[in-house]
Amino acid sequence: MSQDRSGRVAIVLGTRPEIVKLAGLVRLLGERSWVVHTGQHYDAELSDVFFAQFGLQPPLDALDVGGRTRGAQIGEATARLDALFTDERPAAVVVQGDTNSALAGALAANAGGIALVHVEAGLRSHDRAMPEEHNRVLVDHVADLCLAPTATSRANLAAEGIPDERIAVTGNTVVEAVQQLLPDPDERRDLLDSHGVARNGFVLSTFHRPENVDDAERLATILGQLGALPVPVVLPVHPRLAARVEGFGLRPRLDALHAVPPLGYREFLGLFAEAALAVSDSGGVQEEASVVKRPVVVVRRSTERPEVLGTFSELVAVGPDIGVASERWLDDPVAVHERLAAVPSPYGDGRASELALDAMAQRQLIKQRLLPEE
């Protein structure tokens, strides 16, 4: 691949979910894409393995801004992106979601007068205690094109005065990501065997959000609630969670759980599709639940994904409601899964990346739809 970056579409990302949700767009753009990894997630288990599983080339540029405070990450990434885009000006900049990397990419594009596209625009928790809420609002308001995953997201944007010509509803790119990487039944059986769990007989859990893992009492309660569930709990341990468990002296709480290193996306989806349910504070897991047709107990103060509440997800506070809600879903998991299998995902049919390119071309942010050569 040529290393000339000028005139390409710059895809700025820095975390595992961004790789997952932008992989389809990178693939469709082919050599016309310029992937810049900020290094917000700098652990190889949270970055390199995800590029490999989606069959993507490594990023053309890596900024290595991880391990800093939020303000330092945003400031450093913005400055480095601004320098990159000054040297070699992209045709457009694409960011996804609500991360520090997304905000840095948006600010650098805005500073350089470069067209900005926001994938997964319009999500709102209306919870100002969430740093991500501030990030996503700021990105939406400087974006030239807001790609909303649902009509609800579009309504949020309109309510804030963003004009219709800057909004397109595409669905969520997570659907195509799940469809691409979800293992077949034989591979899923091998995954179950390797973890010593049975189909519909275990819970899959993830926790990484500061509101939960940066507070010793809340984290102790969460781990205690998980450990008290009547079935095994598989817990991939995110680096942030691992650090807090050690720092707070909570390692004995992991003894009641099946704690494992971070999983590749394919492995995670394979386990999720065979689990009785998930218990998590992740945003992406709420969306993935609607594709693999499994319920998720969401342990957070608020959620920016109301489309799945009451069907695939249930929002609970830290405390005994974690166990109460989980055991209710566990009462008859087969019946729950059969019911959810008939509920369509609110996030589209797996064509979000194609529709994103269409929207960019229609608004002349790219010259044409730019599908790769056959």
N, C-alpha and C positions, 0 to 999 in steps of 0.2 A: 504493500500500500504506500502510495506517495505520502510524504510527510508535509506537503504544502497544505496549510490549514485555511488559508484565506478563502472566503466564499463558501465554506462549509457551514453546516448547521451545528453549532456548539451545543453539546449535551452535557450540562453540568450536574454532577451527582456526587454523593459522598457517603451514602449509607446503604446497607443491605436492601431496604425496601425500595430505594430509588433505582438500584440496579434491576431489581425484579420488575418494576413498573415501567422502566424506560427501555428494557431489552428489546421489546417488539419494535419500538420506533427506531432504535439503533440498527436493528436488523433490516428494516424496510429501507432506511436511508442508505445502508451499505457504505461505500467509500465516501459518500457525501456527508457522513457524520464525523464529528470531532468530539470525542469523549474526553472530558476533563474530570478527574477524580480529585476532590478536595482533600481526601484523607480524613474526613470527619470520623468514619469508622476505619481505623487504621489496622485492625487485626485482620490477618489474612483469612481467618475463618469467617469473617463478616464481609469480605470483599472478593478476594481472588477466586475463591471456590464458586462464587455466584456468576462471575464472568465466564468461568469455564463451563458451568452447567448449562448456560444459555448459548454456548458456542460462540461467544464474543471474543474479539481480540482485546488484549489489555488496553487500558486508556492511553491515549497519545500523550497526555500530560498528567502528572500527579503532584499535588501541591503540598501534601504532608502537613496539614494544619490541625491534625488531631491532638488530643491531650491538652487543649487549652480551655479557658473559660468560654462561655457562650459569646460574650462580646469580643474576645480576642479571636475566636474562630471566625466570626463574621467579618471582623475588620481585616484580618490577615488574608482570608480567602478573597474578599472583595478587592483588596489592593493587588493581589497576585493575578486575579482574573482580569482586572482592568489593564494590567501590563501586558498580559497575553493578547487581549483583544485589541490593544493599541498596535502591537507588533503585527498581528495577522487578524484582520477584521472578519468575523464570521457574518454570514448572511442573516442569521437569526440565532438567538440563544433560547434553549429549552431547559426549563427546570420543572421539578415535580414535587408536589406536596408542600410540606411545612417545616423542612429542616433548616438548620443554619446554612447549609450548602445552598439550598434553594434561594434563601434570602440574599446570600452573597452573590449568586449568579444573577439574580434580578437587579441588584444594585449596580453591579458592574455593567450589565447591559444598558440600564437606564443612564448611567453616567456617560457611556459611549454613544448614546443615541442609536442603539442596536435594537431591532425588533425583539420583543420578549414574548415567549409562549409559556403559559403555566398549565402543565398537565395536572389533573386532579384539583381544579380550582373550585372555590365556592363552598368548601366544607367549613362548618362553623359549630363549635361547641358552646359558644357564648360564655366561656369560662376564661376570664382574663388572668387567672392564676396559671394558665398553661402557656409556656413560652411559645409553643407551636401555634397557638391561636394568633398571637401577634405576628409571627412569621408569615402565616398564610394570608392574613388580611393585607399586610404590606405588599406581598408579592402580587396579589390579585389587583391591587389598585395601581400598580405601575405596569402591569402586563398589557401588551397590545392585543393578545388573544388569550382568553380564559377558557380552557377546555374542561367543562363541568361534567362530572361523571353521571349525574342524575338531574331530573327536573327540580328536585329539592335544592340542590347546589346552585342551579341556575337562578332559582327564586331568591336565594340568599344574596347572590351577586346583584340582581336587579334591585333588591331592597336597599342596597348600599349605593345605588346610583350608577352602577356600571352599565353602560348602554348596551343594547342588544347586539349591536354590530361587533362588539368585542367579546361575545360569548358564543360558544358552540357546545352542545350536549353530545358527548361521544360514547358514554359508558366508561367503565373503569378498565384500564389496561391490565389490572390484576387477573381478570377473567382469562385472557389469552395466555398469560404466564402460567396459570394453574393448568389450563388445558394442554399446554406444551409439555410441562414437566411432571405432571401427575403420573406416578409409576403404575404399571399394569397390575392386575390382581396377583400374579405370581411373584412379582418383585415386592409387592406389599406383604405377602406372606413371609418372604425371607426377612423383611425388616422386622416384622413381629417376632419371628424366631430369634433374631439377633438381639432383641431387647427383652426377650423372655416374657412377652405379654400376649394376650389373646384378643382377637377381634371383638370389639364392643365391650371389652373387659378392662379397660384402663382409661385414664384421663391424661391428656396432653396439656402441659402448662408452660407458659412463658411469662417472665416478668423482667422489665427493664426500666420502666418509667421512673424518673426521679421522685415523683410524689409518693411512690410505693417503696422503692428500694433505698432511697437516701434517708429514710426515717427508720431508726432501729426498732421502735415499737410496732410500727405498721408492718415492717418486713417480718418480724417475729410472728405476728398474728397471721399473716398470709401463709408462711411456711407451716405454721401449726395447723391451720385449717386444711391445707393440702394434705399434711401428714395424717390427719384424722379421717380422711375419706376411706370408704370401705373397699376401694379398688386401688391397684398400683397407680402411681402418678409419675409419668415420664417428664422430667424437667430439664430441658436443655439450658445450661447455665451460661447466660450472656456474660461477657467480661465485666460489665458494670455490676451485675448481680454477684459475681464471684468475689469482686473486690469488697463489696459491702458485707457479704456474709462473713468474710474473714475479719474485716474491720470491726464489725459489731459482735464478734464472738458467737456467731449463730451456726457454725458448722455442724454441731450435733443435730440441729433441726433438719439437716439434709439426710440424716440417716434413715428417716422414715420414707424417703422419696427415692425414685430411680433417677438420680442426677447424672446427666451425661454432658459431654462437651457440646458446643454449638453445632447444630446440624446444617448440612447443605439444604438448599431449598427443596430439592427433589425428595430427600429423605424426610424432611419435615412434612411435606404434603402427603407422602405415603403413609406416615403414621397418623396424621390428622384424619385422613379418609377412612381409617380403620378404628379410630378412637370412639369411645362412647360420647365424649364431649371434650371441649377445651376449656381451660380456665386461664385467663390472660388479661394483661393490660395493653395489649398491642392493638393498634388501629387496623393493620393489615389483616390480622387473624379474623377480625369481624367480617371483612370482605371475603376472605378465603372460605369462611364457613358457609357462605351462600353458594359457593361453587362445589365444594365437596359434600355439602348437605349434612353438616354436623352442627350441633348447637355450641355456643360459646358463652360462658359466664364472664362478663366484662367487669373487672375489678378496678374501678376508677371513679373519680368524682363526677365526670361528665363524659359524653361521647359526641364526636362530630359526625357520626354515622347513624343517624336515626332511622335510615331506611330499613335496617335489619332488626331494630328493636321489636320485640313481640313475636318475631318469627324465628330467626336464627340466633339472636342474641338477647341477653338479659343483663341489665346494668345493676351492679350491687356495690355497696360500700365495703371497705375493709372491716372485717368483723365476722360474727357468726353467720351472716347472710351468705357468705361464700359457701360454707358447708350446706346450709339449708337449700340454696338454689341448686347446687351441684347434685345433691342427693335426690332432689325432685326429678332432675333430668335423668339420673341414673336408675330411677325406679323401673322404667321399661324402655331401655335405649333402642331396641329394635323398632318398637312402635313409633318412637320419636323420629327415628331416621326415615321410616317409611312416610311419615307425614311431611317431613322437610323435603324429601325427594320430589314431592309434587309442587313445591313452592319455587317459582322462578327467581333467579338472582335479580335484584334490582339494578345490577351494575352492567347489564348488557349481555351481548351474545359472543364476545370475543373478537370484535372488530374495532376496538377503540383506537388502536394505533393507526389503522387504515383511515378511519374517520378523522383522526387528528391531522394526518397529512392532507386529506381533502380540505379540511377547514383552513389549514395554513395556505394551501394553494389558492383557494377561493378568495382569501383576503390579501393575496399577493405577497405574503411573507416569505414564500419560496416561489420560484419561477413556475414550477409545475409540481405534479404530485410526487415525482421523484422516486418511483418504485425502482428497485434495483434491476439490473439487466437479467433476463432469464438465462 
